């Protein structure tokens, strides 16, 4: 469900951009959603594969890379502040 929701949100953003809109603070939503979904996807795959199921280590390498997702391109904490302030109009702390 998360992957489908992400696809729909991305489709909506692409449609807006092709209609001439500019990317704004909503890109922070994309970044947070993707980076957290990527971790959960890899955790699920590793859990399903079991201890001996990832013989070539591909899923584990992907998982290790996914752990960096909430940090690179601006930490998710910063992105959440952007979402709160710019999209939701909440005051700064």
C-alpha positions in Angstrom: 0.0 0.0 0.0 2.8 2.4 0.8 4.4 1.8 -2.6 1.1 2.5 -4.3 0.5 5.6 -2.2 4.0 6.8 -3.1 3.4 6.2 -6.8 0.1 8.1 -6.7 1.7 11.0 -4.9 4.6 11.1 -7.4 2.1 10.9 -10.3 0.3 13.9 -8.8 3.6 15.9 -8.5 4.6 15.0 -12.0 1.2 16.1 -13.4 1.5 19.4 -11.5 5.0 20.0 -12.9 4.0 19.2 -16.4 1.2 21.7 -16.0 3.8 24.4 -15.2 3.8 24.4 -11.4 7.1 24.6 -9.6 8.4 22.1 -7.1 8.1 23.5 -3.6 8.0 22.3 -0.1 6.0 19.3 -1.0 9.3 17.8 -2.2 10.0 17.4 1.5 7.0 15.0 1.8 8.4 13.0 -1.1 11.8 12.7 0.5 10.6 11.7 4.0 8.0 9.2 2.6 10.5 7.6 0.2 13.4 7.2 2.6 11.2 5.6 5.3 9.5 3.3 2.8 12.8 2.2 1.4 14.0 1.1 4.8 10.7 -0.8 5.5 10.9 -2.5 2.1 14.4 -3.8 2.8 13.5 -4.8 6.3 10.5 -6.8 5.0 12.6 -8.5 2.3 15.3 -9.5 4.8 12.7 -10.8 7.2 11.0 -12.9 4.5 14.3 -14.2 3.2 15.4 -15.4 6.6 19.0 -15.8 7.8 20.2 -17.8 4.9 18.0 -16.3 2.1 20.2 -13.4 1.1 23.1 -15.5 -0.2 24.7 -12.8 -2.4 24.0 -10.0 0.2 22.2 -7.8 -2.3 19.2 -7.1 0.0 21.5 -6.4 3.0 23.6 -4.0 0.9 20.5 -2.3 -0.2 19.3 -2.1 3.4 22.5 -0.6 4.6 22.3 2.0 1.8 18.6 2.7 2.7 19.6 3.5 6.2 21.4 6.6 4.9 18.2 7.8 3.1 16.8 9.6 6.1 20.1 11.5 6.4 21.2 12.4 2.9 19.4 15.2 1.0 18.6 16.8 4.3 17.7 14.9 7.4 14.2 13.8 7.8 14.0 15.9 10.9 14.8 19.0 8.9 12.3 17.9 6.2 9.6 17.5 8.8 10.2 21.1 10.0 9.9 22.3 6.4 6.6 20.4 6.0 5.3 21.8 9.3 6.2 25.4 8.6 5.7 25.7 4.8 3.0 23.2 4.0 1.0 23.2 7.3 1.7 26.8 8.3 2.7 25.8 11.8 4.9 28.3 13.8 8.6 27.7 14.2 9.7 26.2 17.5 
